[in-house]
Amino acid sequence: MKSISDIFSKNRAEEFPDDLWGNYVLPRNYSQYDLRKLKKAAIIVGGRGSGKTMFLKYHCHSTVFSKKREHIPCNSLENIGLYFRPDTSFTRMINKEWIGDNWESIFNTFLSISILIEFSKLITSIIESKIEDIDLKNSLTNFKIPTVIATSLKLSNVQPMVEIEDSLRDCLFEICNWINLPTISPPPFNLDLKITLLLLIERFSKKSKLINNSSYHIFIDEFENLTFEQQKVINTWLKHGQHPLIFSVAYKKHAEVSRETKSQERIVERDDFRTIDLEQLYFDESNPSNYELLAAEVAALKLVEYFNLDTIKDVIKLYSDEVTLIARKNKEYQDKVRDFVCPLFPSETNSNIAREIINTQPLKEKLISSLINEGLKLHKSKKFSPYDFINIDYPEASIVNGVLLNRKGANNTPEIIHSEFKKLLTGQQSKYKSWIPNNLVGVILFIYNSFPNRPCPIYAGFNQYVMLSKGNLRHFLELCYQALLRAEVVEHIRPGEVFSAIPVEIQAKSTLRMSTLELEKISDLGANGIHLKRIAKRLGIIFKYSQKRKSQSEPEVNHFSIALSDISLLDKSTQKLLKEALIWSVLFEQKSTKNKSDSEVEMVDYILHPVLSASFGISYRKKRKLRLSCEQVEVIFNGDEERFNNILKNFGEKWGVQEEHGNIDNNMNINGQIELL
C-alpha cells in the first residue's frame, strides 16, 4: 500500500502528466491571472519552483479538456492552449555556427513539427473529453492535415490529424537527426511556423461553429534557455500575434532575455504583452494569509486520499475548477481546511519553547553559564545570583534576561533589569512588553545552536513551513514530505493507518535535513551553481555569527543591503553572480523599508532564502538586516578564502564572537577562485 509520504513526494511539474485536472489548486485570486481572458501575449515570470510549468499546463488542452472533468463549458473551446518546452541542450545546436545561414528556417521547422504534434494531441483531447457535442467530435475525427503541409513533410498520404501523431514524430526524428549532423545532405523539411499554424487553424475552424472563432495560444516555457537569436524569432511572433494565433513565453524571474525582434522594433510591455508574476500570484507580502491557505489546500488535496473531510471533501476534489473559487472564499470553509491540515504539523509556541529551556537542565545551564553569568561579569556585578533573573512561571522573560544582561550602557545594568523583572513578577507595568517580542526568538536560537544534536523546535509546524517556503509550493511539499518520511522511518506512522500529529522533534529534524539538502543542491543550479552555493554558505556563516552575539542587540539577522545606490557600481563579476542568485531564488530582492537614516542610499534588501535558515541556525523571519559595504559584498561573492576570513574575523571582533572556521567549499582551487561561466 502506498505510504502517506509518497503522496507528497511529487513536487515538480515533470512528475505529473500533462492533464493536471484534480492535481492543480487554483489560487483564490486566479481570476486576475486567467490567461484565457488575454487578447494579447503574456510573459509569465517566477523563481525556481514557483509553478510556471504547472500554471501553463493548466491552461492547455490536456487539462482544459481532461477526461476527468465531468462538465466542460462550451466556452472552453474559445481559447485553446498548446504547450512547448525546448530541450535546452538540443535547441542550442540550432545556430548559425553549427547549421549555417539557414539556421532560422531549421528552427522554424523544428518548432512547427513539435506544435503540429501538440495539435494532433489537442484533437484527441477534445474527442476523448466529456464535451457533449457529438457532431463536433465526429467532424474532428475526420479532419485531415492540409495536403500542402502533408506534402511539405513528405507524408505519403493525407491522414486525419487525430491519427497522425506517429507520422509527425517520425518527421521530428528526421529533422533532429539532420540537426545533429547537418552537413551531409539538405534538410529533409522546410516549414514556417506561423504560416503553417494559420493555415491549419483556418481549415480546422471550418469543422464546427463551436470552434470557428477560437483563439490558439502557444505557450513556450523556459524561454531563457533559448539563444538570443532564437528569442528574437519568437519575440517577432509575440509582437505581431493576434487572433486567432497568439504566442506567450515563460521564464525565470530576473533571467537575462532579449526584447529584440527580427526587425528594429522591440517588444514593449502593455503595447505587446502583459507580464504575469507568479510570485505575486502565490505569495503577496501584503496578504500572506492567501499563501497560507493555498498551502493548506495543496496539503488537503493530497491528504484527502487518506481522510474524510465530510462537507468540504467535494470542494477539495474540485480545486482545479473555477466553480469552487466562490466557496473557497467562505471563512467557515477556510477554517475547516486549516483545522484539518494544521494539527497534523503542530508547532510549539515561543512561550512553550522558553518553558522547555527553563525545565531542561542542559538548556537551562547554557542560559546560566553562557548568558546570565557572562552578563553579570560584563557589568562586574556580584550583587545578584543568576537565579535572581529566572522564574519558572515567567520563562520568556527569564531567558530574555540572559541577552539583556550582556548589553552595555546605563539602561542595561543588572539593577535596572532586575527592577523591571520584579515589576513583571508583581503584575506591574514593565518593559518586557517590548523586550520579549524583540529578543525571544534570537535567544532561543542562540541557546539551541549550542546543541547541534538537539533540533530547534522553532523550525517545526505548518505555519513555520509556510514561512520557510516563502511562496514556493515545491519547498512546502518537500518540508511536508521529509517530516512524513521521518515519521514513517521511526514508525510513528504506518501505511494505511490514520496517524496523529507528527511530533515537533521529528519535524524539526526533518526541516534541518531538508534545509541542508537544499543548500547542497545549489551547486547544481545553472552554470555557476558552485559560486552560488559558496555565496549562500558565506552569507549563512555571517548571519550565524551575528546570531551568536551574546547581547543579541541585532537579533534575527538574515538579509543584507548594499551601501550604494546602484548595483552597477559593483564589479561585473559580482553583478553577474548577484543576478544569478536572484534568478535561482538563492536570494530574494525586496524594496528596503528600514533604513535608519535619510543619508542611507541603499534601496533594496537581499534576503537569503528562508528554507536555508535551519542549516545555519538563523531566523526565517525578515526582521533585521546587515548593511554591507561594496567591498565586503565583492569579497563575499568573489573573494578568496583569506579575504573572506578577514571579513569574518572583523565581524567576530565587532560582535564578540570567536569561532574556528575553515574552507567552506572544497570545490575551490588553491587560490580560492572558481572561473565564472
HELIX and SHEET records of a PDB file:
HELIX    1   1 ASP A    6  SER A    9  1                                   4    
HELIX    2   2 ALA A   13  GLU A   15  5                                   3    
HELIX    3   3 TYR A   30  TYR A   33  5                                   4    
HELIX    4   4 LEU A   35  LYS A   37  5                                   3    
HELIX    5   5 LYS A   52  TYR A   58  1                                   7    
HELIX    6   6 HIS A   61  VAL A   64  1                                   4    
HELIX    7   7 CYS A   74  LEU A   77  5                                   4    
HELIX    8   8 THR A   88  THR A   91  1                                   4    
HELIX    9   9 LYS A   96  ILE A   99  1                                   4    
HELIX   10  10 TRP A  103  GLU A  128  1                                  26    
HELIX   11  11 ILE A  134  THR A  141  1                                   8    
HELIX   12  12 THR A  147  SER A  152  1                                   6    
HELIX   13  13 MET A  161  GLU A  163  5                                   3    
HELIX   14  14 GLU A  165  ASN A  180  1                                  16    
HELIX   15  15 LEU A  193  SER A  205  1                                  13    
HELIX   16  16 PHE A  223  ASN A  225  5                                   3    
HELIX   17  17 PHE A  228  LYS A  239  1                                  12    
HELIX   18  18 LEU A  278  TYR A  282  1                                   5    
HELIX   19  19 SER A  289  LEU A  303  1                                  15    
HELIX   20  20 ASP A  310  ILE A  312  5                                   3    
HELIX   21  21 LYS A  313  LYS A  317  1                                   5    
HELIX   22  22 THR A  324  ALA A  327  1                                   4    
HELIX   23  23 LYS A  331  VAL A  341  1                                  11    
HELIX   24  24 CYS A  342  LEU A  344  5                                   3    
HELIX   25  25 ASN A  350  ASN A  359  1                                  10    
HELIX   26  26 GLN A  361  LYS A  366  1                                   6    
HELIX   27  27 LEU A  367  ILE A  372  3                                   6    
HELIX   28  28 ASN A  373  LEU A  378  1                                   6    
HELIX   29  29 PRO A  386  PHE A  389  5                                   4    
HELIX   30  30 PRO A  395  LEU A  404  1                                  10    
HELIX   31  31 ALA A  410  ASN A  412  5                                   3    
HELIX   32  32 PRO A  414  LEU A  425  1                                  12    
HELIX   33  33 TYR A  432  TYR A  448  1                                  17    
HELIX   34  34 PRO A  457  TYR A  459  5                                   3    
HELIX   35  35 PHE A  462  SER A  469  1                                   8    
HELIX   36  36 LEU A  473  VAL A  489  1                                  17    
HELIX   37  37 VAL A  504  LYS A  521  1                                  18    
HELIX   38  38 ILE A  522  ASP A  524  5                                   3    
HELIX   39  39 GLY A  529  GLN A  547  1                                  19    
HELIX   40  40 ILE A  567  LEU A  569  5                                   3    
HELIX   41  41 LYS A  572  ILE A  583  1                                  12    
HELIX   42  42 PRO A  610  LEU A  612  5                                   3    
HELIX   43  43 SER A  613  PHE A  616  1                                   4    
HELIX   44  44 CYS A  630  ASN A  638  1                                   9    
HELIX   45  45 GLU A  641  TRP A  655  1                                  15    
SHEET    1   A 5 ASN A  79  PHE A  84  0                                        
SHEET    2   A 5 SER A 215  ILE A 220  1                                        
SHEET    3   A 5 LEU A 245  LYS A 252  1                                        
SHEET    4   A 5 ALA A  41  GLY A  46  1                                        
SHEET    5   A 5 PHE A 273  ASP A 277  1                                        
SHEET    1   B 4 LEU A 587  LYS A 591  0                                        
SHEET    2   B 4 VAL A 604  LEU A 608 -1                                        
SHEET    3   B 4 VAL A 557  ILE A 562 -1                                        
SHEET    4   B 4 ARG A 624  LEU A 628  1                                        
END                                                                             
